[in-house]
């Protein structure tokens, strides 16, 4: 154990040194370019292409946007100081370091993501944290980086997802599976019905819609540690499928971090479009909006959908019917149908794809 601890500390020190060296090279290149009387050039990786989730390089000339270069240098210097002192800061903390310079929180967020992509390191390696919006509950306890023990066993209350997932340790759980829940309202319904203890011990987690990085990291960390199945419960609509795909395959803007942010074994438990007719909830269907149609067409073109025939069939059902159903539509059958009939039967008899 001592040898392993020493090796881990050595590896962490090497990673910190690599990040510092990469930042120094970027700054030295900019300084050298300016000293030659030329416009500073930043080499960035594209974060706006789906093609096989691969990146391509483009050169952005900031001759007419020197201010943006100054912003990059400011953020780089802040990150350098954090890594050098082995301390952490949230993106919100960084923004309030100079709110007039950054203008909006989004400006800072985009720059941090671009720097992470440019240096080819996960954002957590820059010692920049994001405030979590997700919640977790179930058969789980762990230690935070500061030694705080977190218990997630309460049947009526959830715990916020850690803002420093990579540093949590001593994960203990006897859960049989992890269930990702798209919506907070559905998550609360599962809590109220004591779902985590009624059928099998399990862990439920929600990113409250489109998941933040910490929620995605937590799902991946639990999967890596516990080696148990991971299921997704989302609305039978294009946006629900999109959210599930973010957990499973990653997002376009964070493609460079896909390995650490995705859980490739996620299974689609529900609500499947094919379940709509099967359970007779046609009266609760909602017609597609133009945004829904556009999103569905975008999903259909993505290679990971066409690579899975079962998923492609479900997408085809949505395209044919041009109607969607929310998870809450199952309540039209019976108030507790979701937690006492639908999910138990799905989990018991393998009703996932």
C-alpha positions in Angstrom: 0.0 0.0 0.0 2.9 2.3 0.8 4.5 1.7 -2.6 1.2 2.3 -4.3 0.7 5.6 -2.5 4.2 6.7 -3.4 3.7 5.8 -7.0 0.4 7.7 -7.1 2.0 10.8 -5.5 4.8 10.6 -8.1 2.3 10.3 -10.9 0.3 13.2 -9.7 3.5 15.3 -9.4 4.4 14.4 -13.0 0.9 15.4 -14.2 1.1 18.8 -12.4 4.5 19.4 -14.0 3.2 18.4 -17.5 0.4 21.0 -17.1 2.7 23.7 -16.0 5.1 23.0 -18.8 2.3 23.1 -21.4 1.1 26.4 -20.1 4.7 27.8 -20.2 5.1 26.7 -23.8 1.9 28.4 -24.9 2.8 31.7 -23.2 6.4 31.6 -24.5 5.1 31.1 -28.0 2.7 34.1 -27.7 5.5 36.3 -26.2 7.9 35.3 -29.0 5.3 36.0 -31.7 4.6 39.5 -30.3 8.3 40.2 -29.9 8.7 39.5 -33.7 6.1 42.2 -34.4 3.5 39.6 -35.5 -0.1 39.1 -34.4 -0.4 36.5 -31.6 -1.8 33.2 -32.8 -3.5 30.6 -30.6 -3.8 27.0 -31.9 -7.1 25.6 -30.8 -8.9 22.3 -31.4 -12.4 22.5 -32.8 -15.2 21.7 -30.4 -18.0 21.9 -33.0 -17.9 18.8 -35.1 -19.6 15.4 -34.5 -17.7 13.5 -37.2 -16.6 10.4 -35.2 -16.1 12.7 -32.2 -12.6 13.6 -33.7 -11.0 17.0 -33.5 -9.3 19.0 -36.1 -7.0 21.9 -35.7 -7.6 25.4 -36.8 -5.7 28.7 -36.4 -7.5 31.7 -35.1 -5.8 35.0 -35.8 -6.6 37.5 -33.0 -5.0 40.5 -34.6 -8.5 42.2 -34.5 -9.3 40.6 -31.2 -6.2 41.2 -29.0 -8.5 41.6 -26.1 -9.5 38.0 -26.4 -5.9 37.0 -26.3 -5.5 39.0 -23.1 -8.4 37.1 -21.6 -6.7 33.8 -22.5 -3.5 34.9 -20.9 -5.3 36.1 -17.8 -7.0 32.7 -17.4 -3.8 30.8 -18.2 -2.0 32.7 -15.4 -4.8 32.0 -12.9 -4.7 28.3 -13.8 -0.9 28.2 -13.6 -1.0 29.6 -10.1 -3.7 27.1 -9.0 -1.7 24.1 -10.4 1.6 25.5 -9.0 0.2 25.8 -5.5 -1.9 22.6 -5.7 -5.0 24.5 -4.9 -8.5 24.5 -6.5 -11.0 27.2 -7.5 -14.5 27.0 -9.0 -15.2 28.8 -12.3 -17.4 31.1 -10.3 -14.5 32.1 -8.1 -12.3 32.8 -11.1 -15.0 35.0 -12.7 -15.3 37.1 -9.6 -11.5 37.6 -9.6 -12.1 40.1 -12.3 -15.8 40.3 -13.4 -15.4 43.5 -15.4 -12.7 41.9 -17.5 -14.6 38.7 -18.3 -18.0 40.4 -18.7 -20.1 37.2 -18.2 -19.6 33.8 -16.6 -20.1 32.2 -20.0 -17.1 34.0 -21.5 -14.9 32.5 -18.7 -16.4 29.1 -19.0 -15.7 28.9 -22.8 -12.1 30.0 -22.3 -11.5 27.4 -19.6 -12.9 24.7 -21.9 -10.8 25.9 -24.8 -7.7 25.9 -22.7 -8.4 22.4 -21.5 -8.9 21.3 -25.1 -5.8 23.2 -26.3 -3.6 21.6 -23.6 -5.3 18.2 -24.1 -5.9 17.7 -20.4 -9.1 17.2 -18.5 -10.4 20.4 -16.8 -9.9 19.0 -13.3 -6.2 18.7 -14.2 -6.2 22.5 -14.4 -7.5 22.6 -10.8 -10.7 24.3 -12.0 -14.0 23.0 -10.6 -17.6 23.6 -11.6 -20.4 23.9 -9.1 -22.5 20.8 -9.3 -26.2 20.8 -10.1 -26.8 17.1 -9.9 -28.1 15.0 -7.0 -27.5 11.4 -6.0 -29.1 9.0 -3.5 -29.1 5.3 -2.7 -26.8 2.6 -1.3 -23.6 4.6 -1.4 -21.1 6.3 0.9 -17.7 7.8 0.2 -15.0 10.3 1.4 -14.6 13.8 0.0 -11.1 15.1 -0.6 -11.2 17.0 2.7 -12.0 13.8 4.6 -15.8 14.4 4.9 -17.8 11.2 4.9 -20.8 11.4 2.6 -23.8 9.1 3.2 -26.4 8.9 0.4 -28.7 6.3 2.1 -31.5 8.7 3.1 -34.8 7.5 1.5 -36.3 11.0 1.4 -33.4 13.4 0.7 -30.7 13.5 -1.9 -27.0 14.6 -1.7 -25.5 17.1 -4.1 -23.0 15.5 -6.5 -19.4 16.3 -5.4 -17.8 19.3 -7.1 -14.5 17.4 -7.0 -15.4 13.9 -8.1 -11.9 12.9 -9.2 -10.7 13.2 -5.5 -13.4 11.2 -3.8 -12.2 7.9 -2.2 -13.4 4.9 -0.1 -16.5 4.3 -2.2 -18.6 1.7 -0.5 -21.9 0.3 -1.9 -23.8 -2.9 -2.2 -26.0 -1.5 -5.1 -27.0 -3.8 -7.8 -27.3 -1.1 -10.5 -27.1 2.6 -11.1 -30.1 4.5 -12.6 -29.6 7.8 -14.4 -32.8 9.9 -14.2 -33.3 12.7 -16.7 -35.6 14.9 -14.7 -35.5 16.2 -11.1 -39.3 15.7 -10.8 -39.0 11.9 -11.7 -36.0 11.7 -9.3 -38.0 13.1 -6.5 -40.9 10.6 -7.3 -38.4 7.7 -7.0 -37.2 9.1 -3.6 -40.8 9.6 -2.3 -41.6 6.0 -3.3 -38.4 4.7 -1.6 -37.4 3.1 -4.9 -33.8 2.5 -3.8 -34.8 0.1 -1.1 -38.1 -1.3 -2.4 -36.8 -3.6 -5.1 -33.0 -3.9 -4.9 -30.4 -1.7 -3.3 -29.4 0.7 -6.0 -28.0 4.2 -6.7 -30.1 6.9 -8.5 -28.5 10.1 -9.9 -29.9 13.0 -11.9 -28.2 15.9 -13.7 -31.5 17.7 -13.7 -31.8 17.8 -17.5 -28.7 18.2 -19.5 -26.0 16.9 -17.1 -23.1 19.0 -15.9 -19.6 17.6 -16.0 -19.6 16.5 -12.3 -22.7 14.4 -12.8 -21.1 12.7 -15.8 -17.9 12.2 -13.9 -19.7 10.7 -11.0 -21.6 8.1 -13.2 -18.3 7.1 -14.8 -16.4 6.9 -11.4 -19.1 4.7 -9.9 -19.2 2.5 -13.0 -15.4 2.1 -12.9 -15.4 1.4 -9.2 -18.5 -0.8 -8.7 -18.6 -2.7 -12.0 -22.5 -2.8 -12.0 -25.0 -2.1 -14.8 -26.0 1.5 -15.5 -29.5 2.3 -16.8 -31.0 5.5 -18.2 -34.6 6.6 -17.6 -35.5 9.5 -19.9 -38.5 10.9 -21.7 -39.5 9.3 -25.0 -38.6 12.4 -26.9 -35.6 13.7 -28.9 -34.2 15.7 -26.0 -34.4 12.8 -23.6 -32.5 10.7 -26.0 -30.0 13.5 -26.4 -29.4 13.7 -22.7 -28.9 9.9 -22.4 -26.4 10.1 -25.3 -24.4 12.8 -23.5 -23.9 10.4 -20.6 -23.1 7.4 -22.9 -21.2 9.0 -25.8 -20.3 12.5 -24.7 -21.1 16.0 -25.9 -19.7 17.8 -28.9 -18.1 20.6 -27.0 -16.4 18.2 -24.6 -15.4 15.6 -27.1 -11.7 15.9 -26.2 -12.6 14.6 -22.7 -15.0 11.8 -23.9 -13.0 9.0 -22.3 -13.3 10.2 -18.7 -16.8 11.7 -19.1 -18.7 8.9 -20.7 -20.1 5.6 -19.6 -20.2 3.4 -22.8 -22.2 0.5 -21.3 -25.3 2.6 -20.4 -28.5 0.7 -21.2 -31.7 2.5 -22.3 -34.3 1.3 -19.8 -37.1 3.7 -20.6 -39.3 5.4 -21.5 -38.9 3.6 -24.9 -41.0 5.0 -27.7 -42.2 1.4 -28.3 -43.5 1.4 -24.7 -46.1 4.1 -25.5 -48.4 1.8 -27.4 -47.6 -1.2 -25.3 -48.8 0.5 -22.1 -51.6 2.4 -23.7 -50.6 6.0 -22.9 -51.4 7.4 -26.4 -53.8 10.0 -24.7 -50.8 11.6 -23.0 -48.8 12.1 -26.2 -47.6 15.6 -27.1 -47.1 16.6 -30.8 -43.6 17.4 -31.9 -42.4 21.0 -32.2 -40.1 22.2 -34.9 -37.3 22.0 -32.4 -38.1 18.4 -31.6 -38.0 17.5 -35.4 -34.7 19.2 -35.8 -33.2 17.5 -32.8 -34.4 14.1 -34.0 -33.0 14.5 -37.5 -29.7 15.5 -35.9 -29.7 12.4 -33.7 -30.5 10.1 -36.6 -27.4 11.3 -38.5 -25.1 10.6 -35.7 -22.9 7.5 -36.2 -23.5 6.0 -32.8 -27.3 5.8 -33.4 -27.0 4.0 -36.7 -24.5 1.6 -35.1 -27.2 0.4 -32.8 -30.2 -1.2 -34.6 -32.4 -1.3 -31.5 -31.8 2.4 -30.8 -32.3 3.2 -34.4 -35.7 1.4 -34.4 -36.9 3.4 -31.4 -35.8 6.7 -33.1 -37.7 5.5 -36.2 -40.9 5.1 -34.1 -40.6 8.7 -33.0 -40.0 9.9 -36.5 -43.0 8.0 -37.8 -45.4 9.2 -35.1 -44.0 12.7 -34.6 -45.3 12.6 -31.1 -43.5 12.4 -27.7 -44.3 11.2 -24.2 -42.9 12.2 -20.9 -42.1 9.7 -18.1 -44.9 11.3 -16.1 -47.4 10.0 -18.7 -47.2 6.6 -16.9 -49.0 8.2 -14.0 -52.1 8.3 -16.1 -52.3 4.5 -15.7 -51.9 4.6 -11.9 -50.1 7.0 -9.5 -47.4 4.6 -8.5 -47.2 2.7 -11.9 -43.6 3.9 -12.6 -42.0 2.7 -9.4 -44.1 -0.3 -8.6 -44.9 -1.8 -12.0 -43.0 -0.3 -14.9 -39.4 -0.2 -13.5 -39.6 -3.4 -11.4 -40.8 -5.4 -14.4 -38.3 -3.8 -16.8 -35.4 -4.6 -14.4 -36.7 -8.1 -13.6 -37.4 -9.2 -17.1 -34.7 -7.3 -19.1 -36.8 -4.7 -20.8 -33.9 -2.5 -21.9 -31.9 -2.0 -25.0 
